[in-house]
Amino acid sequence: MNRAVFLDRDGVLNEERNYLHRVEDVVIFPGAAAALKRLADAAFKLIIVSNQSGVGRGYFTLADVEKVNAHLAAEFARVGVRFEKIYFAPEAPEAPSRGRKPSPQFLFDARDEFGLDLARSFMIGDKWIDLECGWNAGVARSILVRTGYGAETEKQNTAQLARAVIVDDLPAAAEFIIHHS
């Protein structure tokens, strides 16, 4: 069975921009592409799992999300990084949602679609709900990066983070995964 690294988008791959929805506002973190390349070269499938509640809140459209996702995929493809799939939940937090994190549904969907072994896979995020999503799906480890909202998440949830791996950024998360898998 295949292994995967599930990645939150905003605050993990690119700078948090408070409801990012314009391609011209995308700023990819330094080292992100090289980190993902290392993971892909280590035979991990790369899958983005993102809540995009700005759609449900009426701040931007599904087409805006798809444009940003396509731009990110194209930028990473320039260095040979390919995402198997980009899942996103457009619903507002209070609306019913099949895949909105912390629901593990998108991870289960990816497991079934790509033949993944979730127990040998990892979740990387900058929010508590990202970690919960991974734990709810039974991944090997949920990893909190201190980029995006991660540093604040670490301060607010110190006691509950005992099960998480906490690192500075995506390159450090990739390093942990490669050495612990």
VEXDREN-487324 format. One line per 8 residues: their letters; for each residue x, y, z of N, C-alpha, C. Coordinates in pm, whole numbers, plus 50000, padded with zeros to 5 digits. Layout:
residues N
a) X/Y/Z/X/Y/Z/X/Y/Z  ...
***
This chain:
residues 181
mnravfld) 50084/49880/50000/50000/50000/50000/50087/50125/50000  50034/50230/49944/50105/50357/49932/50099/50440/50061  50199/50527/50075/50202/50621/50187/50174/50761/50132  50119/50847/50219/50090/50983/50176/50127/51082/50284  50149/51205/50240/50157/51317/50331/50041/51409/50292  49953/51430/50389/49839/51520/50372/49881/51657/50423  49852/51759/50344/49898/51893/50376/49783/51992/50378  49774/52068/50485/49688/52184/50481/49752/52281/50382
rdgvlnee) 49675/52372/50326/49732/52463/50225/49785/52592/50287  49695/52680/50326/49733/52812/50374/49799/52803/50512  49917/52863/50523/49992/52858/50648/50090/52742/50654  50081/52650/50557/50172/52536/50551/50256/52543/50423  50189/52551/50309/50258/52560/50180/50287/52705/50142  50195/52791/50178/50203/52932/50141/50163/53019/50260  50201/53145/50252/50170/53238/50361/50020/53250/50380  49980/53258/50507/49841/53282/50543/49805/53424/50500
rnylhrve) 49695/53440/50426/49656/53571/50375/49512/53607/50413  49458/53547/50517/49322/53578/50560/49224/53565/50444  49181/53443/50417/49089/53412/50309/49153/53436/50172  49268/53375/50153/49340/53383/50026/49249/53339/49912  49235/53425/49812/49152/53388/49697/49200/53451/49566  49313/53519/49568/49367/53580/49447/49507/53525/49421  49529/53480/49299/49658/53423/49261/49772/53520/49290  49751/53647/49265/49858/53745/49286/49896/53763/49433
dvvifpga) 49815/53709/49524/49846/53718/49668/49916/53593/49721  49937/53494/49637/50000/53369/49681/50151/53390/49698  50199/53357/49819/50343/53361/49846/50380/53224/49904  50451/53146/49824/50492/53012/49868/50609/53027/49965  50604/52950/50074/50711/52956/50173/50845/52912/50113  50953/52981/50149/51086/52935/50106/51110/52792/50156  51165/52711/50071/51196/52573/50108/51081/52476/50094  50960/52525/50068/50844/52435/50058/50858/52339/49940
aaalkrla) 50898/52391/49826/50909/52306/49707/51014/52197/49726  51128/52234/49780/51234/52135/49803/51189/52030/49905  51116/52072/50007/51067/51978/50108/50970/51878/50045  50879/51927/49964/50783/51838/49899/50852/51745/49801  50953/51795/49733/51029/51710/49640/51096/51596/49715  51152/51625/49832/51214/51520/49913/51111/51413/49952  50992/51457/49991/50887/51363/50029/50843/51279/49909  50825/51343/49796/50786/51270/49675/50894/51170/49635
daafklii) 51020/51212/49644/51131/51122/49610/51141/51005/49707  51086/51022/49828/51082/50914/49927/50955/50830/49912  50886/50845/49799/50769/50765/49763/50644/50797/49844  50631/50921/49889/50506/50965/49953/50420/51034/49848  50293/50999/49845/50198/51072/49763/50164/51201/49839  50149/51310/49767/50122/51440/49827/49979/51482/49797  49905/51512/49904/49763/51544/49891/49731/51665/49977  49669/51765/49918/49627/51884/49992/49485/51862/50043
vsnqsgvg) 49463/51898/50169/49331/51890/50233/49309/52025/50301  49212/52101/50251/49198/52240/50296/49053/52278/50321  49030/52351/50428/48900/52415/50449/48907/52551/50379  48808/52581/50299/48801/52710/50230/48665/52773/50257  48642/52807/50383/48512/52857/50426/48476/52993/50368  48573/53062/50308/48543/53190/50245/48436/53177/50137  48428/53059/50074/48324/53035/49974/48187/53035/50043  48173/52955/50146/48046/52946/50219/48006/53075/50287
rgyftlad) 48104/53156/50320/48076/53285/50384/48046/53394/50282  48062/53361/50152/48034/53457/50047/48147/53555/50018  48268/53525/50066/48382/53615/50044/48444/53599/49906  48434/53479/49849/48488/53451/49716/48420/53327/49661  48453/53289/49538/48382/53181/49469/48464/53053/49464  48397/52946/49426/48467/52819/49402/48571/52836/49293  48540/52915/49191/48635/52939/49082/48762/53006/49136  48748/53096/49235/48866/53159/49294/48955/53056/49363
vekvnahl) 48893/52965/49437/48970/52859/49505/49041/52773/49402  48970/52736/49297/49028/52650/49194/49145/52719/49123  49135/52850/49101/49245/52925/49038/49369/52925/49128  49350/52949/49257/49463/52949/49350/49524/52809/49355  49440/52706/49363/49491/52568/49367/49568/52533/49240  49515/52573/49126/49583/52546/48998/49717/52619/48992  49720/52742/49042/49845/52819/49044/49948/52749/49133  49907/52708/49253/50000/52638/49343/50051/52510/49278
aaefarvg) 49961/52432/49220/50002/52307/49155/50102/52334/49044  50079/52439/48964/50170/52472/48854/50306/52518/48906  50306/52598/49012/50432/52646/49068/50516/52530/49123  50452/52438/49193/50525/52323/49247/50566/52226/49135  50486/52217/49031/50520/52129/48918/50648/52173/48850  50680/52300/48857/50804/52351/48795/50928/52282/48849  50920/52235/48975/51035/52165/49035/51009/52015/49047  50909/51967/48974/50883/51824/48971/50797/51771/49084
vrfekiyf) 50723/51860/49151/50634/51817/49259/50492/51810/49205  50429/51695/49229/50293/51673/49181/50203/51636/49298  50089/51701/49306/49988/51664/49405/49895/51562/49343  49870/51453/49414/49777/51352/49363/49638/51412/49349  49601/51493/49450/49468/51552/49448/49466/51667/49548  49376/51760/49523/49353/51870/49616/49206/51863/49657  49185/51830/49783/49051/51826/49839/49027/51957/49914  48908/52013/49901/48877/52128/49984/48728/52131/50018
apeapeap) 48702/52183/50136/48565/52196/50186/48526/52344/50179  48431/52381/50094/48395/52521/50076/48291/52572/50176  48241/52484/50261/48132/52523/50349/48178/52614/50463  48088/52700/50508/48113/52780/50628/48116/52686/50749  48182/52727/50858/48196/52637/50974/48064/52584/51030  47959/52663/51026/47832/52619/51085/47746/52537/50990  47786/52528/50864/47709/52454/50763/47746/52306/50765  47650/52219/50730/47684/52077/50719/47793/52058/50614
srgrkpsp) 47886/51969/50643/47995/51945/50549/48045/51802/50563  48062/51737/50451/48114/51601/50449/48262/51597/50482  48339/51697/50434/48483/51687/50445/48553/51794/50526  48479/51889/50580/48542/51998/50654/48620/51944/50773  48750/51979/50780/48832/51935/50894/48773/51994/51022  48770/51917/51128/48850/51798/51158/48796/51664/51108  48693/51666/51024/48645/51541/50966/48759/51473/50889  48773/51342/50905/48877/51269/50832/48830/51221/50694
qflfdard) 48710/51263/50652/48650/51205/50532/48738/51216/50407  48803/51332/50385/48887/51344/50266/49007/51250/50273  49057/51222/50392/49168/51127/50405/49119/50986/50374  48997/50954/50417/48938/50824/50384/48913/50814/50233  48866/50922/50174/48843/50922/50028/48975/50897/49955  49081/50966/49997/49212/50948/49935/49264/50806/49957  49243/50753/50076/49284/50614/50104/49223/50521/50001  49093/50536/49979/49022/50448/49888/49061/50472/49742
efgldlar) 49081/50597/49705/49113/50631/49566/49256/50594/49527  49350/50609/49621/49491/50590/49589/49556/50470/49657  49476/50388/49726/49530/50269/49791/49630/50304/49900  49593/50396/49987/49685/50445/50090/49675/50367/50220  49786/50355/50285/49792/50300/50420/49799/50421/50514  49687/50456/50574/49683/50575/50659/49774/50562/50781  49792/50440/50830/49879/50420/50947/50026/50447/50915  50060/50456/50787/50198/50490/50745/50205/50627/50680
sfmigdkw) 50098/50705/50696/50087/50837/50635/50093/50944/50743  50104/51071/50700/50122/51183/50792/50030/51299/50752  49993/51380/50852/49915/51502/50829/49997/51619/50878  50010/51725/50796/50082/51846/50835/49986/51964/50829  49980/52038/50940/49892/52155/50942/49940/52259/51041  49871/52372/51039/49904/52481/51129/49792/52513/51228  49687/52431/51229/49575/52451/51320/49541/52321/51391  49476/52337/51505/49431/52223/51585/49345/52129/51501
idlecgwn) 49254/52184/51418/49165/52099/51338/49242/52013/51238  49357/52061/51192/49440/51980/51102/49493/51857/51174  49542/51880/51296/49595/51768/51375/49484/51668/51405  49368/51720/51446/49254/51633/51476/49213/51551/51355  49214/51613/51238/49180/51542/51115/49270/51420/51097  49400/51441/51115/49493/51329/51103/49469/51222/51207  49451/51266/51332/49425/51168/51439/49296/51092/51412  49191/51163/51368/49062/51098/51340/49073/50995/51228
agvarsil) 49169/51014/51138/49188/50920/51027/49284/50807/51062  49356/50820/51173/49450/50715/51212/49585/50723/51145  49630/50845/51108/49762/50857/51047/49871/50827/51150  49990/50800/51101/50104/50769/51189/50131/50885/51284  50137/51007/51232/50160/51126/51315/50093/51246/51252  50044/51334/51337/49999/51466/51295/50108/51564/51335  50146/51650/51242/50259/51741/51263/50210/51885/51255  50241/51962/51359/50207/52103/51364/50329/52184/51321
vrtgygae) 50311/52269/51220/50417/52363/51181/50388/52497/51248  50493/52568/51283/50477/52697/51352/50450/52813/51256  50444/52784/51126/50410/52887/51029/50259/52907/51031  50210/53008/50960/50066/53034/50958/50016/53060/51099  49914/52985/51139/49858/52997/51274/49925/52902/51373  50027/52830/51328/50087/52724/51410/50145/52769/51542  50218/52880/51544/50278/52927/51670/50168/52960/51771  50060/53022/51724/49948/53055/51813/49877/52928/51859
tekqntaq) 49860/52833/51769/49799/52705/51805/49880/52637/51914  50012/52642/51901/50100/52581/52001/50081/52646/52137  50072/52777/52142/50054/52849/52269/49921/52817/52334  49816/52806/52254/49680/52787/52307/49650/52643/52346  49723/52548/52295/49688/52406/52316/49804/52324/52370  49889/52385/52449/50011/52318/52495/49985/52180/52552  49891/52169/52644/49865/52040/52711/49815/51935/52613  49732/51974/52519/49672/51877/52427/49768/51835/52314
laravivd) 49879/51903/52300/49968/51875/52188/50069/51763/52214  50055/51693/52324/50150/51586/52356/50157/51480/52246  50046/51457/52177/50042/51355/52071/50099/51406/51939  50119/51536/51928/50163/51595/51801/50314/51608/51796  50366/51614/51676/50504/51654/51651/50496/51802/51618  50583/51883/51678/50582/52027/51654/50717/52066/51595  50711/52130/51478/50833/52172/51407/50815/52315/51358  50925/52375/51315/50918/52514/51272/50845/52535/51140
dlpaaaef) 50866/52446/51043/50812/52472/50910/50803/52343/50829  50760/52355/50705/50744/52239/50618/50875/52164/50594  50988/52232/50570/51113/52156/50554/51147/52073/50679  51121/52126/50797/51146/52049/50921/51049/51932/50932  50926/51950/50889/50828/51840/50890/50872/51730/50795  50918/51769/50676/50967/51668/50580/51084/51591/50637  51175/51661/50701/51291/51597/50764/51246/51493/50868  51149/51532/50952/51098/51439/51054/51037/51316/50986
iihhs) 50954/51337/50887/50886/51225/50819/50987/51130/50756  51083/51183/50686/51182/51097/50618/51262/51017/50720  51294/51074/50832/51373/51003/50932/51292/50913/51025  51161/50925/51023/51076/50846/51114/50974/50761/51039  51005/50725/50916/50909/50640/50843/50978/50520/50783
***
